Amino acid sequence: MDYKNKTIITLARECNEYVFKNFVYTKGITNINTTIDEILELKKGVCQDFANVLLQILRTAGIPCRYVSGYICPNHEGLRGEGATHAWVEIYSPTQGWLGIDPTNNIWVMENHVKLCVGINFKDCTPVKGTFKGIAKQTLSVSVSIGYEDGRHFEEINNVLMEEMPLEVQEQLDHMEQMQQ
């Protein structure tokens, strides 16, 4: 592809369309640790995978870009990723600043995209980050509540699957919990 004579906007749009057309949106086939190589081999994934592939393509072409984590508010468009955490990419144009582009839906970011965090990749934008010292059982639940100006309301709760604890560790935790009571 001759990208030397194209504008940043045109090149980003074409790369976005390439990802949209050549990768299949499939839930549950990847996770946050899936590598670019694995995504390229599968040619399937979800929004974070689409965003990571687009980032790699744009960075290879020399276009400044960043990973964005947020939500898409549900509307009449029926976009993939509505109501759940979503990811897209922002490119930097010297004349227009940061512009969002969504490879999962093959669109420029609209007013119903709600940006929460930007970074180099997903690891910069995780919803929960930190350290914990001690023994604990962990669960994670994400709740999204969206109110529209016309009075409509949308709410979704996602229980995030955590890594299963080995039975031996679970038994030790249960025993320690009983001892504390």
N, C-alpha and C positions, 0 to 999 in steps of 0.2 A: 504494500500500500504506500503510495506517495503522500506522506503526511507533511512534508516540508512546506508545501504551498497552500496548506489548509489553515483556516483560523482555529484557535483553541476551541471555540464553540462548536464548529463543524466537526472537528475531530472527536471531541467528547461525545457529541450526539451520535456519530457513526459507531464509536466504540460501545456506547450504551446499547444501541440497537443490536450490535453483534452479540453481546452477552445475552440480551433478552431472547434473541432468535435461536441461539445455539445451546442454551442451557435450559433444562426442564425444571420448573418449580415443583419440588417434591419434599414434603415435610417428613422429618424423622430419618432421613438417610445420612445426614451429617450432624456434627455437633461443633461446639466452639473450638475444639482442638483439631478439626479437620484441616489439613494443609492445602495450599494452593494446588500442589501436584495431584492430590487426591480428588479435588474438585474438578480439575481439568480432565482427569481420567473418567470420573463418573458422568460429567456433564449434567449433573443434577444437584439440587440443593435448595436452600431457602435464601432469604434476603441477605443475610450476612455473607453467604457464599457468593452471591451475585455481586455484592459490593466489593468483596475482596478480589474477585477476578477483575472487575473494572478498575480498581485501584492499581493492580499490577500492570494492566495494559497501559493505563494513562501515565503511570510513573515511567514505564519503559519508553514511552513517547516523549518524556520530558515535561509533562504537564503537571504543575503543582496541584495536589489533590489531598483530600483527607476523608477519613471514615466518619460517618455521622450515625448516631444512635438516637432513636426517638420512637414516635408513634405515627400512624396514619389514622386520623379521625374518620369513622365510617360515614360515607355519604352515598349518593345515588350512583357513583361511578363503579362501585364494586371492585375496588383495587385489591390486589394480593397484599396481604399483611395488615389489613385494616383491624384495628382494635387490639392488636398485640404489639409487642416490641417490634420495631422495624429498623432497617438499616439502609442507608443510601450513601452517596458520595457527593462531596462538594469539590468543584474545580475552581482554580483561581484565574480570573481573566484580568489582565492589567487595566482594561477599560471599564469593567463592570463589577469587579470584586469577586467575592465568593458566590458561586451559583450551584444550587443543588440539582442533582440528576439522579433518578431512581431507576437502576437497571432491572429491578424486579418487575416493574410496570412499564418500562420504556417511556418514561415521561420526565419532564423537568419538574422539580419539586413545586408543589402548589401550597395554597394556604392551609390545607388540611394535613400537611406534614408538620408534626410538632417536634422540633429539634430539642433534644435533652443534653447531648454531649458530642464533642468532636475530638478526634485524636488520630494517631497514625493508623491504628487498626482497632479491632474489637477489644483487645486487652486494655487499651486506654479508656474505653467507654463501658466497662462492665457495670451492671446495675448495683452490684454489691462488691466492695473491695475492702480489704483489711486483713488483720490477723486476729487469731483467737488462741489463747493458751489455756488449756484445761480440757476436761472431759465434757462433752455435750453431744446431744442429738441435734441434728440440724434439719430444718425445713425452710423452704423459701416459697413465698406466695407473692405474686405481683398483682396489684389491683389498679385498673385504669378506669377513671370516671371522667366522662366528657359531657359538658353541658353546652348546648347550642343556643344561639341568640333567639331562635324561633321556639324555644322551650323544650325541644327534644333532649333526651338524655340517653347516654350509652354508658354501660358499665360492664366490665369483664374482669374476671379473676382467673389468673393462670397459676396453677400449682406447678412449680418448676421441679422437674425430676432431678433428684440429687443422686450422686454415686452411692450405690448400695454398700452398706457396711458389712464386712465379713461377719458371719454368725458368731464366731469366737469373740470378736470385739463387742458385738451387740450384747452377748451374754455377760461380759465383764461390766459393761455400762449399766445393764439392768441390775446386776448384783451391787455395784457401788451406789446406785440410786436407792436401792432397798436399805442399804447400810446407813444412809444419810437420814432416813425417815425415822 
